[in-house]
Amino acid sequence: MAIFKPGQRHRYHRILSRRGGKRSVTAVLSLTAMVDMFTVLVVFLLQNYNTTGEILYIPKEVTLPKAARVNELKPAVVVTVSSKEVLIDRTQVATFAEVQAQVEWVIPNLRDQVRVLLEKAKSEQDAKLQNKIRNVVDKTVGNEETDPNAWRRVTLQADKDMDYLTLKKVMYSIYEAGGGPINFAVAKEAEIKANDKATQEVKTQ
């Protein structure tokens, strides 16, 4: 007599369903407990997610000067001066050759672009001060801004070998646009030494 392997039987087969094989289960979720859990989770994340400093885009043509003691940069309009061009938040406003060749102290395009960005920053800061919920969140994570003129901040990152006359033209244009104070972006000396040491170890291996 031949022996056949039995086929797969589905637990919800129509024959079983006639006999009451499929069970009906009704689950009730407690939304109150779930909302409480998410509230606690959000508060925990806000208290622990405290970022400091400002992330800057540094072109490969720019080598920042070294400094032993540095202060963390705060959000600001970023102006970059390299041996090729002058940038505002990655947007070119003038070439390095144009800035060097001009006789006037003011770089018109740079001044106008900085003025537009500063006005935008002022509007955002005014709106932020009026937003009570955002103020509570910033106070919780430690990012509360108390300086009423914070919107005027400008961060200048320039190559360490940049000539003084070019930097003076750039800074003068920023002040003419209503910006200031101007903070220079630098690289921490200890971090540079650590990176150089790591690079040497990789090359040795």
C-alpha positions as CSV (number, residue, x, y, z in Angstrom):
1,M,0.0,0.0,0.0
2,A,1.4,3.4,-1.0
3,I,2.2,5.9,1.7
4,F,1.5,9.6,1.0
5,K,2.8,12.5,2.9
6,P,-0.1,14.6,4.2
7,G,-0.4,18.1,2.7
8,Q,-0.4,21.3,4.6
9,R,-3.6,22.2,6.4
10,H,-4.4,25.8,7.0
11,R,-5.6,26.5,10.5
12,Y,-8.4,28.7,9.1
13,H,-9.7,26.1,6.6
14,R,-13.4,26.4,5.8
15,I,-14.1,23.0,7.4
16,L,-12.5,24.0,10.6
17,S,-14.4,27.3,10.5
18,R,-17.6,25.4,10.5
19,R,-16.6,23.7,13.7
20,G,-15.6,26.9,15.3
21,G,-11.9,26.4,14.6
22,K,-11.2,30.2,14.1
23,R,-11.3,32.1,17.2
24,S,-12.5,35.7,17.4
25,V,-10.2,37.9,19.6
26,T,-11.0,41.5,20.4
27,A,-8.1,43.5,21.8
28,V,-8.6,46.9,23.4
29,L,-5.6,49.3,23.6
30,S,-5.2,51.8,26.3
31,L,-4.4,55.1,24.5
32,T,-3.9,57.0,27.8
33,A,-1.0,54.8,28.8
34,M,0.5,55.1,25.3
35,V,0.3,58.9,25.3
36,D,1.9,59.0,28.8
37,M,4.7,56.8,27.6
38,F,5.4,58.9,24.5
39,T,5.3,62.1,26.6
40,V,8.0,60.8,29.0
41,L,10.1,59.6,26.0
42,V,9.9,63.1,24.4
43,V,10.9,64.9,27.6
44,F,13.8,62.4,28.0
45,L,15.1,63.0,24.5
46,L,14.9,66.8,24.8
47,Q,16.9,66.7,28.0
48,N,19.6,64.5,26.6
49,Y,19.8,65.9,23.0
50,N,21.8,69.0,23.7
51,T,24.0,69.9,20.8
52,T,26.6,72.6,21.0
53,G,28.6,74.5,18.4
54,E,27.9,75.0,14.8
55,I,28.6,72.7,11.9
56,L,30.5,74.5,9.1
57,Y,31.1,73.5,5.5
58,I,34.8,74.0,4.8
59,P,36.0,73.9,1.2
60,K,39.1,71.9,0.4
61,E,40.9,75.1,-0.6
62,V,40.5,76.5,2.9
63,T,42.9,75.5,5.8
64,L,41.7,77.1,9.0
65,P,44.3,78.7,11.3
66,K,45.2,76.8,14.5
67,A,44.3,78.0,18.0
68,A,45.0,76.5,21.4
69,R,41.9,77.9,23.0
70,V,38.6,78.1,21.1
71,N,35.0,79.0,21.8
72,E,32.1,77.1,20.3
73,L,30.5,78.9,17.4
74,K,26.9,79.8,17.5
75,P,24.4,79.9,14.5
76,A,25.3,82.8,12.2
77,V,25.7,83.8,8.6
78,V,28.8,82.1,7.3
79,V,31.2,83.9,4.9
80,T,34.0,81.8,3.5
81,V,37.1,83.3,1.8
82,S,39.4,81.0,-0.2
83,S,42.1,81.4,-2.8
84,K,39.4,80.9,-5.5
85,E,36.3,82.7,-4.3
86,V,34.2,84.4,-1.6
87,L,31.1,82.3,-0.5
88,I,28.1,83.0,1.6
89,D,26.6,79.7,2.8
90,R,28.2,77.8,-0.2
91,T,26.9,80.4,-2.7
92,Q,29.6,82.3,-4.6
93,V,29.3,86.1,-4.4
94,A,32.7,87.1,-5.9
95,T,35.9,85.6,-7.1
96,F,39.2,86.0,-5.3
97,A,40.7,87.8,-8.3
98,E,37.8,90.3,-8.4
99,V,38.2,91.2,-4.7
100,Q,42.0,91.6,-5.0
101,A,41.7,93.8,-8.1
102,Q,39.0,96.2,-6.9
103,V,40.1,99.5,-5.4
104,E,36.9,100.1,-3.3
105,W,36.6,98.7,0.2
106,V,33.1,97.5,-0.2
107,I,32.3,94.4,-2.2
108,P,28.8,95.3,-3.4
109,N,27.4,91.8,-4.0
110,L,28.7,90.5,-0.7
111,R,27.3,93.5,1.2
112,D,23.8,93.0,-0.5
113,Q,23.7,89.3,0.1
114,V,24.7,89.6,3.8
115,R,22.1,92.3,4.3
116,V,19.4,90.0,2.9
117,L,20.4,87.1,5.1
118,L,20.7,89.3,8.2
119,E,17.2,90.6,7.7
120,K,15.9,87.0,7.3
121,A,17.8,86.0,10.5
122,K,16.2,88.9,12.3
123,S,12.7,87.9,11.2
124,E,13.3,84.3,12.3
125,Q,14.6,85.4,15.7
126,D,11.6,87.7,16.3
127,A,9.2,84.9,15.4
128,K,11.1,82.6,17.7
129,L,10.8,84.9,20.6
130,Q,7.1,85.0,20.1
131,N,6.8,81.3,20.0
132,K,6.3,80.3,23.7
133,I,6.5,76.5,23.0
134,R,9.7,76.8,21.1
135,N,11.2,78.9,23.9
136,V,10.3,76.2,26.5
137,V,12.0,73.5,24.3
138,D,15.1,75.6,23.8
139,K,15.4,76.3,27.5
140,T,15.1,72.6,28.2
141,V,17.9,71.6,25.8
142,G,20.0,74.6,26.8
143,N,19.8,76.5,23.5
144,E,17.9,79.5,24.8
145,E,19.1,82.7,23.1
146,T,19.3,85.8,25.3
147,D,21.1,88.2,23.1
148,P,18.6,90.4,21.2
149,N,21.2,91.1,18.5
150,A,22.1,87.5,17.9
151,W,20.8,87.8,14.4
152,R,23.7,90.1,13.5
153,R,26.3,87.4,14.1
154,V,28.6,86.5,11.2
155,T,31.1,83.7,11.1
156,L,34.1,84.3,8.9
157,Q,36.2,81.3,7.8
158,A,39.3,82.1,5.8
159,D,42.4,80.3,4.8
160,K,45.3,80.8,7.2
161,D,47.5,82.2,4.3
162,M,44.9,84.8,3.2
163,D,46.3,88.3,2.8
164,Y,45.1,91.0,5.3
165,L,43.9,93.4,2.6
166,T,41.4,90.9,1.2
167,L,40.1,90.1,4.7
168,K,39.7,93.8,5.5
169,K,37.5,94.3,2.4
170,V,35.4,91.3,3.3
171,M,35.0,92.5,6.9
172,Y,34.2,96.1,5.9
173,S,31.5,94.8,3.5
174,I,30.0,92.8,6.3
175,Y,29.9,95.8,8.7
176,E,28.4,97.9,6.0
177,A,25.6,95.4,5.6
178,G,24.8,95.7,9.4
179,G,26.6,92.6,10.5
180,G,28.7,92.2,13.6
181,P,30.3,90.9,15.7
182,I,32.4,88.8,13.3
183,N,33.7,85.5,14.7
184,F,36.6,83.8,13.0
185,A,36.4,80.0,12.5
186,V,39.6,78.2,13.7
187,A,40.7,74.6,14.2
188,K,41.6,73.4,17.7
189,E,45.3,72.6,17.9
190,A,44.8,69.4,19.9
191,E,42.4,68.0,17.4
192,I,44.7,68.8,14.5
193,K,47.6,67.0,16.2
194,A,45.4,64.0,16.9
195,N,44.2,63.8,13.3
196,D,47.8,64.1,12.0
197,K,48.9,61.3,14.4
198,A,46.0,59.1,13.2
199,T,47.0,59.8,9.6
200,Q,50.6,58.9,10.2
201,E,49.6,55.6,11.9
202,V,47.4,54.7,9.0
203,K,50.2,55.3,6.6
204,T,52.6,53.3,8.7
205,Q,50.3,50.3,8.7
